[in-house]
Amino acid sequence: MHATPLEVRMARIEGAFEQINERLASIDHRFESIDRRFESMDGRFNQIDHRFNWLTGIVVGTWMTTILTIIFHH
């Protein structure tokens, strides 16, 4: 039995769709990897923000103490 031209075309289309599906799955895995990297970076930025807030508080507290010492020093 010979395949009809329609069956040959359908087989080619199915093969093309399988290749597209594999490529899209590969791209999806890459995006998941990138998402994991960004999530780990978010944690690092949160830690930096926390340290920056502490540093800002210490600097402002030191300035206030110095200014109050100058103002109330007799």
CHARMM internal coordinates of N, CA and C (Angstrom, degrees):
IC EDIT
DIST 1 N 1 CA 1.4536
DIST 1 CA 1 C 1.5184
ANGL 1 N 1 CA 1 C 109.84
DIST 1 C 2 N 1.2852
ANGL 1 CA 1 C 2 N 114.80
DIHE 1 N 1 CA 1 C 2 N 135.44
DIST 2 N 2 CA 1.4483
ANGL 1 C 2 N 2 CA 120.68
DIHE 1 CA 1 C 2 N 2 CA 178.04
DIST 2 CA 2 C 1.5204
ANGL 2 N 2 CA 2 C 109.26
DIHE 1 C 2 N 2 CA 2 C -100.85
DIST 2 C 3 N 1.3245
ANGL 2 CA 2 C 3 N 113.92
DIHE 2 N 2 CA 2 C 3 N 144.12
DIST 3 N 3 CA 1.4563
ANGL 2 C 3 N 3 CA 118.50
DIHE 2 CA 2 C 3 N 3 CA 177.68
DIST 3 CA 3 C 1.5194
ANGL 3 N 3 CA 3 C 109.32
DIHE 2 C 3 N 3 CA 3 C -75.26
DIST 3 C 4 N 1.2891
ANGL 3 CA 3 C 4 N 114.56
DIHE 3 N 3 CA 3 C 4 N 139.25
DIST 4 N 4 CA 1.4644
ANGL 3 C 4 N 4 CA 118.87
DIHE 3 CA 3 C 4 N 4 CA 178.00
DIST 4 CA 4 C 1.5233
ANGL 4 N 4 CA 4 C 108.81
DIHE 3 C 4 N 4 CA 4 C -76.42
DIST 4 C 5 N 1.3205
ANGL 4 CA 4 C 5 N 116.12
DIHE 4 N 4 CA 4 C 5 N 158.75
DIST 5 N 5 CA 1.4674
ANGL 4 C 5 N 5 CA 118.96
DIHE 4 CA 4 C 5 N 5 CA 179.89
DIST 5 CA 5 C 1.5286
ANGL 5 N 5 CA 5 C 112.50
DIHE 4 C 5 N 5 CA 5 C -56.21
DIST 5 C 6 N 1.3184
ANGL 5 CA 5 C 6 N 116.78
DIHE 5 N 5 CA 5 C 6 N -33.72
DIST 6 N 6 CA 1.4688
ANGL 5 C 6 N 6 CA 120.23
DIHE 5 CA 5 C 6 N 6 CA 178.89
DIST 6 CA 6 C 1.5292
ANGL 6 N 6 CA 6 C 110.60
DIHE 5 C 6 N 6 CA 6 C -65.88
DIST 6 C 7 N 1.3206
ANGL 6 CA 6 C 7 N 117.64
DIHE 6 N 6 CA 6 C 7 N -42.16
DIST 7 N 7 CA 1.4613
ANGL 6 C 7 N 7 CA 121.00
DIHE 6 CA 6 C 7 N 7 CA 179.16
DIST 7 CA 7 C 1.5152
ANGL 7 N 7 CA 7 C 111.36
DIHE 6 C 7 N 7 CA 7 C -65.67
DIST 7 C 8 N 1.3135
ANGL 7 CA 7 C 8 N 117.43
DIHE 7 N 7 CA 7 C 8 N -37.92
DIST 8 N 8 CA 1.4630
ANGL 7 C 8 N 8 CA 121.65
DIHE 7 CA 7 C 8 N 8 CA 177.91
DIST 8 CA 8 C 1.5222
ANGL 8 N 8 CA 8 C 109.72
DIHE 7 C 8 N 8 CA 8 C -64.10
DIST 8 C 9 N 1.3218
ANGL 8 CA 8 C 9 N 116.05
DIHE 8 N 8 CA 8 C 9 N -44.61
DIST 9 N 9 CA 1.4661
ANGL 8 C 9 N 9 CA 119.94
DIHE 8 CA 8 C 9 N 9 CA 178.83
DIST 9 CA 9 C 1.5226
ANGL 9 N 9 CA 9 C 111.37
DIHE 8 C 9 N 9 CA 9 C -63.45
DIST 9 C 10 N 1.3024
ANGL 9 CA 9 C 10 N 115.99
DIHE 9 N 9 CA 9 C 10 N -42.22
DIST 10 N 10 CA 1.4699
ANGL 9 C 10 N 10 CA 120.16
DIHE 9 CA 9 C 10 N 10 CA 179.44
DIST 10 CA 10 C 1.5297
ANGL 10 N 10 CA 10 C 110.56
DIHE 9 C 10 N 10 CA 10 C -63.58
DIST 10 C 11 N 1.3208
ANGL 10 CA 10 C 11 N 117.23
DIHE 10 N 10 CA 10 C 11 N -39.15
DIST 11 N 11 CA 1.4674
ANGL 10 C 11 N 11 CA 120.98
DIHE 10 CA 10 C 11 N 11 CA 178.40
DIST 11 CA 11 C 1.5160
ANGL 11 N 11 CA 11 C 110.44
DIHE 10 C 11 N 11 CA 11 C -64.38
DIST 11 C 12 N 1.3176
ANGL 11 CA 11 C 12 N 117.23
DIHE 11 N 11 CA 11 C 12 N -40.88
DIST 12 N 12 CA 1.4598
ANGL 11 C 12 N 12 CA 120.78
DIHE 11 CA 11 C 12 N 12 CA 177.88
DIST 12 CA 12 C 1.5276
ANGL 12 N 12 CA 12 C 110.85
DIHE 11 C 12 N 12 CA 12 C -64.06
DIST 12 C 13 N 1.3176
ANGL 12 CA 12 C 13 N 115.37
DIHE 12 N 12 CA 12 C 13 N -43.41
DIST 13 N 13 CA 1.4702
ANGL 12 C 13 N 13 CA 119.53
DIHE 12 CA 12 C 13 N 13 CA 179.39
DIST 13 CA 13 C 1.5271
ANGL 13 N 13 CA 13 C 110.45
DIHE 12 C 13 N 13 CA 13 C -63.18
DIST 13 C 14 N 1.3319
ANGL 13 CA 13 C 14 N 117.19
DIHE 13 N 13 CA 13 C 14 N -43.13
DIST 14 N 14 CA 1.4620
ANGL 13 C 14 N 14 CA 120.35
DIHE 13 CA 13 C 14 N 14 CA 178.22
DIST 14 CA 14 C 1.5308
ANGL 14 N 14 CA 14 C 111.02
DIHE 13 C 14 N 14 CA 14 C -61.38
DIST 14 C 15 N 1.3285
ANGL 14 CA 14 C 15 N 116.45
DIHE 14 N 14 CA 14 C 15 N -41.66
DIST 15 N 15 CA 1.4598
ANGL 14 C 15 N 15 CA 120.33
DIHE 14 CA 14 C 15 N 15 CA 177.85
DIST 15 CA 15 C 1.5170
ANGL 15 N 15 CA 15 C 111.58
DIHE 14 C 15 N 15 CA 15 C -63.67
DIST 15 C 16 N 1.3237
ANGL 15 CA 15 C 16 N 116.10
DIHE 15 N 15 CA 15 C 16 N -40.20
DIST 16 N 16 CA 1.4625
ANGL 15 C 16 N 16 CA 119.92
DIHE 15 CA 15 C 16 N 16 CA 178.64
DIST 16 CA 16 C 1.5260
ANGL 16 N 16 CA 16 C 110.38
DIHE 15 C 16 N 16 CA 16 C -64.79
DIST 16 C 17 N 1.3263
ANGL 16 CA 16 C 17 N 116.77
DIHE 16 N 16 CA 16 C 17 N -41.75
DIST 17 N 17 CA 1.4636
ANGL 16 C 17 N 17 CA 120.12
DIHE 16 CA 16 C 17 N 17 CA 178.88
DIST 17 CA 17 C 1.5225
ANGL 17 N 17 CA 17 C 111.69
DIHE 16 C 17 N 17 CA 17 C -64.91
DIST 17 C 18 N 1.3163
ANGL 17 CA 17 C 18 N 117.33
DIHE 17 N 17 CA 17 C 18 N -36.20
DIST 18 N 18 CA 1.4607
ANGL 17 C 18 N 18 CA 120.22
DIHE 17 CA 17 C 18 N 18 CA 176.80
DIST 18 CA 18 C 1.5238
ANGL 18 N 18 CA 18 C 110.84
DIHE 17 C 18 N 18 CA 18 C -64.08
DIST 18 C 19 N 1.3307
ANGL 18 CA 18 C 19 N 116.71
DIHE 18 N 18 CA 18 C 19 N -41.50
DIST 19 N 19 CA 1.4618
ANGL 18 C 19 N 19 CA 120.02
DIHE 18 CA 18 C 19 N 19 CA 177.94
DIST 19 CA 19 C 1.5244
ANGL 19 N 19 CA 19 C 111.15
DIHE 18 C 19 N 19 CA 19 C -64.96
DIST 19 C 20 N 1.3138
ANGL 19 CA 19 C 20 N 115.71
DIHE 19 N 19 CA 19 C 20 N -42.02
DIST 20 N 20 CA 1.4691
ANGL 19 C 20 N 20 CA 119.29
DIHE 19 CA 19 C 20 N 20 CA 177.89
DIST 20 CA 20 C 1.5175
ANGL 20 N 20 CA 20 C 110.33
DIHE 19 C 20 N 20 CA 20 C -62.27
DIST 20 C 21 N 1.3152
ANGL 20 CA 20 C 21 N 116.63
DIHE 20 N 20 CA 20 C 21 N -42.03
DIST 21 N 21 CA 1.4599
ANGL 20 C 21 N 21 CA 120.84
DIHE 20 CA 20 C 21 N 21 CA 179.37
DIST 21 CA 21 C 1.5245
ANGL 21 N 21 CA 21 C 111.25
DIHE 20 C 21 N 21 CA 21 C -61.54
DIST 21 C 22 N 1.3166
ANGL 21 CA 21 C 22 N 117.02
DIHE 21 N 21 CA 21 C 22 N -42.66
DIST 22 N 22 CA 1.4699
ANGL 21 C 22 N 22 CA 120.87
DIHE 21 CA 21 C 22 N 22 CA 178.89
DIST 22 CA 22 C 1.5230
ANGL 22 N 22 CA 22 C 111.15
DIHE 21 C 22 N 22 CA 22 C -64.58
DIST 22 C 23 N 1.3171
ANGL 22 CA 22 C 23 N 116.78
DIHE 22 N 22 CA 22 C 23 N -41.79
DIST 23 N 23 CA 1.4719
ANGL 22 C 23 N 23 CA 120.28
DIHE 22 CA 22 C 23 N 23 CA 179.66
DIST 23 CA 23 C 1.5204
ANGL 23 N 23 CA 23 C 110.83
DIHE 22 C 23 N 23 CA 23 C -65.98
DIST 23 C 24 N 1.3186
ANGL 23 CA 23 C 24 N 116.84
DIHE 23 N 23 CA 23 C 24 N -42.30
DIST 24 N 24 CA 1.4654
ANGL 23 C 24 N 24 CA 119.71
DIHE 23 CA 23 C 24 N 24 CA 178.69
DIST 24 CA 24 C 1.5284
ANGL 24 N 24 CA 24 C 111.48
DIHE 23 C 24 N 24 CA 24 C -65.20
DIST 24 C 25 N 1.3069
ANGL 24 CA 24 C 25 N 117.32
DIHE 24 N 24 CA 24 C 25 N -36.48
DIST 25 N 25 CA 1.4623
ANGL 24 C 25 N 25 CA 120.51
DIHE 24 CA 24 C 25 N 25 CA 176.68
DIST 25 CA 25 C 1.5220
ANGL 25 N 25 CA 25 C 110.34
DIHE 24 C 25 N 25 CA 25 C -64.39
DIST 25 C 26 N 1.3238
ANGL 25 CA 25 C 26 N 116.64
DIHE 25 N 25 CA 25 C 26 N -39.38
DIST 26 N 26 CA 1.4596
ANGL 25 C 26 N 26 CA 121.15
DIHE 25 CA 25 C 26 N 26 CA 177.73
DIST 26 CA 26 C 1.5241
ANGL 26 N 26 CA 26 C 110.48
DIHE 25 C 26 N 26 CA 26 C -63.65
DIST 26 C 27 N 1.3162
ANGL 26 CA 26 C 27 N 116.60
DIHE 26 N 26 CA 26 C 27 N -43.60
DIST 27 N 27 CA 1.4705
ANGL 26 C 27 N 27 CA 120.60
DIHE 26 CA 26 C 27 N 27 CA 178.54
DIST 27 CA 27 C 1.5233
ANGL 27 N 27 CA 27 C 110.07
DIHE 26 C 27 N 27 CA 27 C -64.35
DIST 27 C 28 N 1.3147
ANGL 27 CA 27 C 28 N 116.89
DIHE 27 N 27 CA 27 C 28 N -39.99
DIST 28 N 28 CA 1.4623
ANGL 27 C 28 N 28 CA 121.24
DIHE 27 CA 27 C 28 N 28 CA 179.01
DIST 28 CA 28 C 1.5302
ANGL 28 N 28 CA 28 C 110.94
DIHE 27 C 28 N 28 CA 28 C -61.04
DIST 28 C 29 N 1.3210
ANGL 28 CA 28 C 29 N 117.44
DIHE 28 N 28 CA 28 C 29 N -42.17
DIST 29 N 29 CA 1.4644
ANGL 28 C 29 N 29 CA 121.19
DIHE 28 CA 28 C 29 N 29 CA 177.76
DIST 29 CA 29 C 1.5276
ANGL 29 N 29 CA 29 C 111.05
DIHE 28 C 29 N 29 CA 29 C -63.52
DIST 29 C 30 N 1.3207
ANGL 29 CA 29 C 30 N 116.00
DIHE 29 N 29 CA 29 C 30 N -38.50
DIST 30 N 30 CA 1.4676
ANGL 29 C 30 N 30 CA 119.23
DIHE 29 CA 29 C 30 N 30 CA 178.52
DIST 30 CA 30 C 1.5246
ANGL 30 N 30 CA 30 C 110.78
DIHE 29 C 30 N 30 CA 30 C -64.23
DIST 30 C 31 N 1.3347
ANGL 30 CA 30 C 31 N 116.87
DIHE 30 N 30 CA 30 C 31 N -43.07
DIST 31 N 31 CA 1.4649
ANGL 30 C 31 N 31 CA 120.07
DIHE 30 CA 30 C 31 N 31 CA 178.61
DIST 31 CA 31 C 1.5261
ANGL 31 N 31 CA 31 C 111.47
DIHE 30 C 31 N 31 CA 31 C -63.87
DIST 31 C 32 N 1.3195
ANGL 31 CA 31 C 32 N 117.54
DIHE 31 N 31 CA 31 C 32 N -37.64
DIST 32 N 32 CA 1.4610
ANGL 31 C 32 N 32 CA 120.15
DIHE 31 CA 31 C 32 N 32 CA 176.78
DIST 32 CA 32 C 1.5251
ANGL 32 N 32 CA 32 C 110.59
DIHE 31 C 32 N 32 CA 32 C -62.37
DIST 32 C 33 N 1.3141
ANGL 32 CA 32 C 33 N 116.23
DIHE 32 N 32 CA 32 C 33 N -39.85
DIST 33 N 33 CA 1.4614
ANGL 32 C 33 N 33 CA 120.69
DIHE 32 CA 32 C 33 N 33 CA 177.74
DIST 33 CA 33 C 1.5225
ANGL 33 N 33 CA 33 C 110.63
DIHE 32 C 33 N 33 CA 33 C -63.52
DIST 33 C 34 N 1.3147
ANGL 33 CA 33 C 34 N 116.95
DIHE 33 N 33 CA 33 C 34 N -43.18
DIST 34 N 34 CA 1.4673
ANGL 33 C 34 N 34 CA 121.02
DIHE 33 CA 33 C 34 N 34 CA 178.65
DIST 34 CA 34 C 1.5292
ANGL 34 N 34 CA 34 C 110.26
DIHE 33 C 34 N 34 CA 34 C -64.63
DIST 34 C 35 N 1.3293
ANGL 34 CA 34 C 35 N 117.40
DIHE 34 N 34 CA 34 C 35 N -41.04
DIST 35 N 35 CA 1.4675
ANGL 34 C 35 N 35 CA 120.77
DIHE 34 CA 34 C 35 N 35 CA 178.00
DIST 35 CA 35 C 1.5212
ANGL 35 N 35 CA 35 C 111.17
DIHE 34 C 35 N 35 CA 35 C -59.79
DIST 35 C 36 N 1.3330
ANGL 35 CA 35 C 36 N 117.43
DIHE 35 N 35 CA 35 C 36 N -41.84
DIST 36 N 36 CA 1.4632
ANGL 35 C 36 N 36 CA 120.23
DIHE 35 CA 35 C 36 N 36 CA 178.45
DIST 36 CA 36 C 1.5153
ANGL 36 N 36 CA 36 C 111.42
DIHE 35 C 36 N 36 CA 36 C -62.89
DIST 36 C 37 N 1.3309
ANGL 36 CA 36 C 37 N 116.70
DIHE 36 N 36 CA 36 C 37 N -38.23
DIST 37 N 37 CA 1.4696
ANGL 36 C 37 N 37 CA 120.23
DIHE 36 CA 36 C 37 N 37 CA 177.96
DIST 37 CA 37 C 1.5210
ANGL 37 N 37 CA 37 C 110.71
DIHE 36 C 37 N 37 CA 37 C -64.45
DIST 37 C 38 N 1.3329
ANGL 37 CA 37 C 38 N 116.88
DIHE 37 N 37 CA 37 C 38 N -43.19
DIST 38 N 38 CA 1.4595
ANGL 37 C 38 N 38 CA 119.73
DIHE 37 CA 37 C 38 N 38 CA 179.26
DIST 38 CA 38 C 1.5224
ANGL 38 N 38 CA 38 C 111.62
DIHE 37 C 38 N 38 CA 38 C -65.04
DIST 38 C 39 N 1.3228
ANGL 38 CA 38 C 39 N 117.46
DIHE 38 N 38 CA 38 C 39 N -36.84
DIST 39 N 39 CA 1.4658
ANGL 38 C 39 N 39 CA 120.06
DIHE 38 CA 38 C 39 N 39 CA 177.97
DIST 39 CA 39 C 1.5250
ANGL 39 N 39 CA 39 C 110.87
DIHE 38 C 39 N 39 CA 39 C -63.53
DIST 39 C 40 N 1.3161
ANGL 39 CA 39 C 40 N 117.17
DIHE 39 N 39 CA 39 C 40 N -40.02
DIST 40 N 40 CA 1.4589
ANGL 39 C 40 N 40 CA 119.16
DIHE 39 CA 39 C 40 N 40 CA 178.38
DIST 40 CA 40 C 1.5245
ANGL 40 N 40 CA 40 C 110.45
DIHE 39 C 40 N 40 CA 40 C -68.58
DIST 40 C 41 N 1.3302
ANGL 40 CA 40 C 41 N 117.03
DIHE 40 N 40 CA 40 C 41 N -34.05
DIST 41 N 41 CA 1.4650
ANGL 40 C 41 N 41 CA 120.13
DIHE 40 CA 40 C 41 N 41 CA 177.50
DIST 41 CA 41 C 1.5262
ANGL 41 N 41 CA 41 C 110.73
DIHE 40 C 41 N 41 CA 41 C -68.47
DIST 41 C 42 N 1.3357
ANGL 41 CA 41 C 42 N 117.89
DIHE 41 N 41 CA 41 C 42 N -35.01
DIST 42 N 42 CA 1.4649
ANGL 41 C 42 N 42 CA 120.93
DIHE 41 CA 41 C 42 N 42 CA 177.45
DIST 42 CA 42 C 1.5178
ANGL 42 N 42 CA 42 C 110.35
DIHE 41 C 42 N 42 CA 42 C -59.48
DIST 42 C 43 N 1.3163
ANGL 42 CA 42 C 43 N 116.50
DIHE 42 N 42 CA 42 C 43 N -42.27
DIST 43 N 43 CA 1.4604
ANGL 42 C 43 N 43 CA 120.39
DIHE 42 CA 42 C 43 N 43 CA 178.24
DIST 43 CA 43 C 1.5149
ANGL 43 N 43 CA 43 C 111.71
DIHE 42 C 43 N 43 CA 43 C -61.99
DIST 43 C 44 N 1.3201
ANGL 43 CA 43 C 44 N 115.88
DIHE 43 N 43 CA 43 C 44 N -40.35
DIST 44 N 44 CA 1.4659
ANGL 43 C 44 N 44 CA 119.67
DIHE 43 CA 43 C 44 N 44 CA 178.75
DIST 44 CA 44 C 1.5227
ANGL 44 N 44 CA 44 C 111.03
DIHE 43 C 44 N 44 CA 44 C -66.17
DIST 44 C 45 N 1.3359
ANGL 44 CA 44 C 45 N 117.26
DIHE 44 N 44 CA 44 C 45 N -42.27
DIST 45 N 45 CA 1.4627
ANGL 44 C 45 N 45 CA 120.05
DIHE 44 CA 44 C 45 N 45 CA 179.36
DIST 45 CA 45 C 1.5213
ANGL 45 N 45 CA 45 C 111.08
DIHE 44 C 45 N 45 CA 45 C -65.79
DIST 45 C 46 N 1.3186
ANGL 45 CA 45 C 46 N 117.72
DIHE 45 N 45 CA 45 C 46 N -35.81
DIST 46 N 46 CA 1.4652
ANGL 45 C 46 N 46 CA 120.05
DIHE 45 CA 45 C 46 N 46 CA 176.69
DIST 46 CA 46 C 1.5217
ANGL 46 N 46 CA 46 C 110.55
DIHE 45 C 46 N 46 CA 46 C -63.21
DIST 46 C 47 N 1.3163
ANGL 46 CA 46 C 47 N 116.74
DIHE 46 N 46 CA 46 C 47 N -39.91
DIST 47 N 47 CA 1.4610
ANGL 46 C 47 N 47 CA 121.00
DIHE 46 CA 46 C 47 N 47 CA 177.86
DIST 47 CA 47 C 1.5296
ANGL 47 N 47 CA 47 C 110.31
DIHE 46 C 47 N 47 CA 47 C -65.00
DIST 47 C 48 N 1.3236
ANGL 47 CA 47 C 48 N 117.35
DIHE 47 N 47 CA 47 C 48 N -41.77
DIST 48 N 48 CA 1.4662
ANGL 47 C 48 N 48 CA 121.14
DIHE 47 CA 47 C 48 N 48 CA 178.02
DIST 48 CA 48 C 1.5259
ANGL 48 N 48 CA 48 C 110.31
DIHE 47 C 48 N 48 CA 48 C -64.38
DIST 48 C 49 N 1.3375
ANGL 48 CA 48 C 49 N 117.29
DIHE 48 N 48 CA 48 C 49 N -42.34
DIST 49 N 49 CA 1.4667
ANGL 48 C 49 N 49 CA 120.72
DIHE 48 CA 48 C 49 N 49 CA 177.99
DIST 49 CA 49 C 1.5225
ANGL 49 N 49 CA 49 C 110.94
DIHE 48 C 49 N 49 CA 49 C -59.87
DIST 49 C 50 N 1.3165
ANGL 49 CA 49 C 50 N 115.87
DIHE 49 N 49 CA 49 C 50 N -42.68
DIST 50 N 50 CA 1.4699
ANGL 49 C 50 N 50 CA 120.68
DIHE 49 CA 49 C 50 N 50 CA 179.71
DIST 50 CA 50 C 1.5271
ANGL 50 N 50 CA 50 C 110.41
DIHE 49 C 50 N 50 CA 50 C -61.66
DIST 50 C 51 N 1.3072
ANGL 50 CA 50 C 51 N 117.26
DIHE 50 N 50 CA 50 C 51 N -45.90
DIST 51 N 51 CA 1.4704
ANGL 50 C 51 N 51 CA 121.21
DIHE 50 CA 50 C 51 N 51 CA 179.09
DIST 51 CA 51 C 1.5261
ANGL 51 N 51 CA 51 C 111.17
DIHE 50 C 51 N 51 CA 51 C -65.53
DIST 51 C 52 N 1.3333
ANGL 51 CA 51 C 52 N 117.52
DIHE 51 N 51 CA 51 C 52 N -38.73
DIST 52 N 52 CA 1.4612
ANGL 51 C 52 N 52 CA 120.72
DIHE 51 CA 51 C 52 N 52 CA 178.13
DIST 52 CA 52 C 1.5263
ANGL 52 N 52 CA 52 C 110.81
DIHE 51 C 52 N 52 CA 52 C -62.54
DIST 52 C 53 N 1.3212
ANGL 52 CA 52 C 53 N 116.80
DIHE 52 N 52 CA 52 C 53 N -42.23
DIST 53 N 53 CA 1.4711
ANGL 52 C 53 N 53 CA 120.01
DIHE 52 CA 52 C 53 N 53 CA 178.36
DIST 53 CA 53 C 1.5234
ANGL 53 N 53 CA 53 C 110.73
DIHE 52 C 53 N 53 CA 53 C -61.16
DIST 53 C 54 N 1.3165
ANGL 53 CA 53 C 54 N 117.39
DIHE 53 N 53 CA 53 C 54 N -42.53
DIST 54 N 54 CA 1.4635
ANGL 53 C 54 N 54 CA 120.65
DIHE 53 CA 53 C 54 N 54 CA 177.55
DIST 54 CA 54 C 1.5262
ANGL 54 N 54 CA 54 C 110.68
DIHE 53 C 54 N 54 CA 54 C -62.03
DIST 54 C 55 N 1.3156
ANGL 54 CA 54 C 55 N 116.71
DIHE 54 N 54 CA 54 C 55 N -46.02
DIST 55 N 55 CA 1.4638
ANGL 54 C 55 N 55 CA 121.36
DIHE 54 CA 54 C 55 N 55 CA -179.50
DIST 55 CA 55 C 1.5273
ANGL 55 N 55 CA 55 C 110.97
DIHE 54 C 55 N 55 CA 55 C -62.01
DIST 55 C 56 N 1.3214
ANGL 55 CA 55 C 56 N 117.09
DIHE 55 N 55 CA 55 C 56 N -43.62
DIST 56 N 56 CA 1.4653
ANGL 55 C 56 N 56 CA 120.94
DIHE 55 CA 55 C 56 N 56 CA 177.84
DIST 56 CA 56 C 1.5231
ANGL 56 N 56 CA 56 C 110.47
DIHE 55 C 56 N 56 CA 56 C -61.34
DIST 56 C 57 N 1.3091
ANGL 56 CA 56 C 57 N 117.56
DIHE 56 N 56 CA 56 C 57 N -43.01
DIST 57 N 57 CA 1.4656
ANGL 56 C 57 N 57 CA 121.22
DIHE 56 CA 56 C 57 N 57 CA 178.39
DIST 57 CA 57 C 1.5245
ANGL 57 N 57 CA 57 C 112.04
DIHE 56 C 57 N 57 CA 57 C -61.74
DIST 57 C 58 N 1.3062
ANGL 57 CA 57 C 58 N 116.79
DIHE 57 N 57 CA 57 C 58 N -41.07
DIST 58 N 58 CA 1.4712
ANGL 57 C 58 N 58 CA 120.76
DIHE 57 CA 57 C 58 N 58 CA 179.68
DIST 58 CA 58 C 1.5304
ANGL 58 N 58 CA 58 C 110.48
DIHE 57 C 58 N 58 CA 58 C -66.35
DIST 58 C 59 N 1.3398
ANGL 58 CA 58 C 59 N 117.30
DIHE 58 N 58 CA 58 C 59 N -43.57
DIST 59 N 59 CA 1.4619
ANGL 58 C 59 N 59 CA 121.00
DIHE 58 CA 58 C 59 N 59 CA -179.95
DIST 59 CA 59 C 1.5284
ANGL 59 N 59 CA 59 C 110.35
DIHE 58 C 59 N 59 CA 59 C -64.01
DIST 59 C 60 N 1.3148
ANGL 59 CA 59 C 60 N 117.42
DIHE 59 N 59 CA 59 C 60 N -47.62
DIST 60 N 60 CA 1.4711
ANGL 59 C 60 N 60 CA 120.74
DIHE 59 CA 59 C 60 N 60 CA 179.92
DIST 60 CA 60 C 1.5225
ANGL 60 N 60 CA 60 C 110.22
DIHE 59 C 60 N 60 CA 60 C -62.56
DIST 60 C 61 N 1.3107
ANGL 60 CA 60 C 61 N 117.31
DIHE 60 N 60 CA 60 C 61 N -42.45
DIST 61 N 61 CA 1.4663
ANGL 60 C 61 N 61 CA 120.80
DIHE 60 CA 60 C 61 N 61 CA 178.08
DIST 61 CA 61 C 1.5242
ANGL 61 N 61 CA 61 C 112.09
DIHE 60 C 61 N 61 CA 61 C -61.72
DIST 61 C 62 N 1.3070
ANGL 61 CA 61 C 62 N 116.82
DIHE 61 N 61 CA 61 C 62 N -40.76
DIST 62 N 62 CA 1.4647
ANGL 61 C 62 N 62 CA 121.00
DIHE 61 CA 61 C 62 N 62 CA 178.44
DIST 62 CA 62 C 1.5231
ANGL 62 N 62 CA 62 C 110.69
DIHE 61 C 62 N 62 CA 62 C -65.42
DIST 62 C 63 N 1.3263
ANGL 62 CA 62 C 63 N 116.93
DIHE 62 N 62 CA 62 C 63 N -43.96
DIST 63 N 63 CA 1.4665
ANGL 62 C 63 N 63 CA 120.72
DIHE 62 CA 62 C 63 N 63 CA 178.31
DIST 63 CA 63 C 1.5327
ANGL 63 N 63 CA 63 C 110.86
DIHE 62 C 63 N 63 CA 63 C -61.48
DIST 63 C 64 N 1.3074
ANGL 63 CA 63 C 64 N 116.28
DIHE 63 N 63 CA 63 C 64 N -45.09
DIST 64 N 64 CA 1.4756
ANGL 63 C 64 N 64 CA 119.64
DIHE 63 CA 63 C 64 N 64 CA -179.46
DIST 64 CA 64 C 1.5207
ANGL 64 N 64 CA 64 C 110.63
DIHE 63 C 64 N 64 CA 64 C -62.31
DIST 64 C 65 N 1.3180
ANGL 64 CA 64 C 65 N 116.50
DIHE 64 N 64 CA 64 C 65 N -43.38
DIST 65 N 65 CA 1.4561
ANGL 64 C 65 N 65 CA 120.18
DIHE 64 CA 64 C 65 N 65 CA 179.03
DIST 65 CA 65 C 1.5209
ANGL 65 N 65 CA 65 C 110.82
DIHE 64 C 65 N 65 CA 65 C -61.64
DIST 65 C 66 N 1.3256
ANGL 65 CA 65 C 66 N 116.80
DIHE 65 N 65 CA 65 C 66 N -43.27
DIST 66 N 66 CA 1.4687
ANGL 65 C 66 N 66 CA 120.54
DIHE 65 CA 65 C 66 N 66 CA 178.96
DIST 66 CA 66 C 1.5156
ANGL 66 N 66 CA 66 C 111.50
DIHE 65 C 66 N 66 CA 66 C -64.47
DIST 66 C 67 N 1.3193
ANGL 66 CA 66 C 67 N 117.93
DIHE 66 N 66 CA 66 C 67 N -45.59
DIST 67 N 67 CA 1.4686
ANGL 66 C 67 N 67 CA 121.07
DIHE 66 CA 66 C 67 N 67 CA 179.67
DIST 67 CA 67 C 1.5224
ANGL 67 N 67 CA 67 C 110.48
DIHE 66 C 67 N 67 CA 67 C -63.09
DIST 67 C 68 N 1.3177
ANGL 67 CA 67 C 68 N 117.97
DIHE 67 N 67 CA 67 C 68 N -44.59
DIST 68 N 68 CA 1.4773
ANGL 67 C 68 N 68 CA 121.05
DIHE 67 CA 67 C 68 N 68 CA 179.60
DIST 68 CA 68 C 1.5162
ANGL 68 N 68 CA 68 C 111.09
DIHE 67 C 68 N 68 CA 68 C -64.65
DIST 68 C 69 N 1.3154
ANGL 68 CA 68 C 69 N 117.32
DIHE 68 N 68 CA 68 C 69 N -35.91
DIST 69 N 69 CA 1.4675
ANGL 68 C 69 N 69 CA 120.80
DIHE 68 CA 68 C 69 N 69 CA 177.07
DIST 69 CA 69 C 1.5170
ANGL 69 N 69 CA 69 C 110.26
DIHE 68 C 69 N 69 CA 69 C -64.60
DIST 69 C 70 N 1.3362
ANGL 69 CA 69 C 70 N 116.78
DIHE 69 N 69 CA 69 C 70 N -42.89
DIST 70 N 70 CA 1.4741
ANGL 69 C 70 N 70 CA 120.31
DIHE 69 CA 69 C 70 N 70 CA 179.59
DIST 70 CA 70 C 1.5204
ANGL 70 N 70 CA 70 C 110.14
DIHE 69 C 70 N 70 CA 70 C -66.27
DIST 70 C 71 N 1.3269
ANGL 70 CA 70 C 71 N 117.90
DIHE 70 N 70 CA 70 C 71 N -43.03
DIST 71 N 71 CA 1.4636
ANGL 70 C 71 N 71 CA 121.33
DIHE 70 CA 70 C 71 N 71 CA -176.87
DIST 71 CA 71 C 1.5208
ANGL 71 N 71 CA 71 C 111.36
DIHE 70 C 71 N 71 CA 71 C -66.73
DIST 71 C 72 N 1.3085
ANGL 71 CA 71 C 72 N 118.74
DIHE 71 N 71 CA 71 C 72 N -44.99
DIST 72 N 72 CA 1.4569
ANGL 71 C 72 N 72 CA 121.51
DIHE 71 CA 71 C 72 N 72 CA -173.59
DIST 72 CA 72 C 1.5269
ANGL 72 N 72 CA 72 C 113.67
DIHE 71 C 72 N 72 CA 72 C -96.03
DIST 72 C 73 N 1.3127
ANGL 72 CA 72 C 73 N 117.95
DIHE 72 N 72 CA 72 C 73 N 6.90
DIST 73 N 73 CA 1.4595
ANGL 72 C 73 N 73 CA 120.70
DIHE 72 CA 72 C 73 N 73 CA 178.28
DIST 73 CA 73 C 1.5298
ANGL 73 N 73 CA 73 C 109.31
DIHE 72 C 73 N 73 CA 73 C -77.29
DIST 73 C 74 N 1.3221
ANGL 73 CA 73 C 74 N 117.02
DIHE 73 N 73 CA 73 C 74 N 130.34
DIST 74 N 74 CA 1.4730
ANGL 73 C 74 N 74 CA 120.81
DIHE 73 CA 73 C 74 N 74 CA -178.97
DIST 74 CA 74 C 1.4800
ANGL 74 N 74 CA 74 C 110.31
DIHE 73 C 74 N 74 CA 74 C -108.12
END
COOR INIT
IC SEED 1 N 1 CA 1 C
IC BUILD
